[in-house]
Amino acid sequence: MKRARDENKFSFTSEESSWGEFVTSIDDIQAPKPDGWMFNVNDVQSPVGVSTASFDGGETILWFYGCDQNHYKAPPLAEIENPAEEFVEINSKEDLMKLSGTTDDQLLSKNYKLNKDIDLEGVKFEPIGSLEHPFTGKFYGEKHTIKNLTIEKDKNTKGVGFFSAIKGSTVKDLNIENAKIKGGAVIGVFGR
């Protein structure tokens, strides 16, 4: 730690205790007792204080703020390095319609999970994504069904479908039943 501080990687303060040196703050974030700054070595919580720990070199050391809320345990390194993907849940026709025809690249880059069958009877649906604004997220149908999908475009419109254009996306486990799609070239349930 002292070397990291000397190399300006972070700052810390400490005090001596019966366990050895006790880190009281890192980068000016205080850890008042009973909370404390703790560390893991290669994903294992250190059984000794920082002043008595020994390292061979090449270890991965993770400092974390230990408190009641995290039960004085750090998350596994894999969880930090590869956080769980977040999904927007689609639970209704209204939720799905937020994607219909949108050009909002932020919406088009999110991940979605269909939580139930959705009936689009009587709804004029616009394709998700376009060449200018492709869908780039993930869409997991969870084996649910979009029913009565109707898309009507003129004969000059290309890429007509539930998705008009996707790029680097994953669409899986999605059923579409009773689709009526009209348009120009490249039409189908999935446009291009």
Secondary structure in CASP SS format (residue, H / E / C, confidence):
PFRMAT SS
TARGET T0000
AUTHOR 0000-0000-0000
METHOD secondary structure of the structure
MODEL  1
M C 1.00
K H 1.00
R H 1.00
A H 1.00
R H 1.00
D H 1.00
E C 1.00
N C 1.00
K C 1.00
F C 1.00
S C 1.00
F E 1.00
T E 1.00
S E 1.00
E E 1.00
E E 1.00
S E 1.00
S C 1.00
W C 1.00
G E 1.00
E E 1.00
F E 1.00
V E 1.00
T E 1.00
S E 1.00
I E 1.00
D C 1.00
D C 1.00
I E 1.00
Q E 1.00
A C 1.00
P C 1.00
K C 1.00
P C 1.00
D C 1.00
G E 1.00
W E 1.00
M E 1.00
F E 1.00
N E 1.00
V E 1.00
N C 1.00
D C 1.00
V E 1.00
Q E 1.00
S C 1.00
P C 1.00
V C 1.00
G C 1.00
V C 1.00
S C 1.00
T C 1.00
A C 1.00
S C 1.00
F C 1.00
D C 1.00
G C 1.00
G C 1.00
E C 1.00
T C 1.00
I E 1.00
L E 1.00
W E 1.00
F E 1.00
Y E 1.00
G E 1.00
C C 1.00
D H 1.00
Q H 1.00
N H 1.00
H C 1.00
Y C 1.00
K C 1.00
A C 1.00
P C 1.00
P C 1.00
L H 1.00
A H 1.00
E H 1.00
I H 1.00
E H 1.00
N C 1.00
P C 1.00
A C 1.00
E C 1.00
E C 1.00
F C 1.00
V E 1.00
E E 1.00
I E 1.00
N C 1.00
S C 1.00
K H 1.00
E H 1.00
D H 1.00
L H 1.00
M H 1.00
K C 1.00
L C 1.00
S C 1.00
G C 1.00
T C 1.00
T C 1.00
D C 1.00
D H 1.00
Q H 1.00
L H 1.00
L H 1.00
S C 1.00
K C 1.00
N C 1.00
Y E 1.00
K E 1.00
L E 1.00
N C 1.00
K C 1.00
D C 1.00
I E 1.00
D E 1.00
L C 1.00
E C 1.00
G C 1.00
V C 1.00
K C 1.00
F C 1.00
E C 1.00
P C 1.00
I E 1.00
G C 1.00
S C 1.00
L C 1.00
E C 1.00
H C 1.00
P C 1.00
F E 1.00
T C 1.00
G C 1.00
K E 1.00
F E 1.00
Y E 1.00
G E 1.00
E E 1.00
K E 1.00
H E 1.00
T E 1.00
I E 1.00
K E 1.00
N C 1.00
L C 1.00
T E 1.00
I E 1.00
E E 1.00
K C 1.00
D C 1.00
K C 1.00
N C 1.00
T C 1.00
K C 1.00
G C 1.00
V E 1.00
G C 1.00
F C 1.00
F E 1.00
S C 1.00
A C 1.00
I E 1.00
K C 1.00
G C 1.00
S C 1.00
T E 1.00
V E 1.00
K E 1.00
D E 1.00
L E 1.00
N E 1.00
I E 1.00
E E 1.00
N C 1.00
A C 1.00
K E 1.00
I E 1.00
K E 1.00
G C 1.00
G C 1.00
A C 1.00
V C 1.00
I E 1.00
G C 1.00
V C 1.00
F E 1.00
G C 1.00
R C 1.00
END
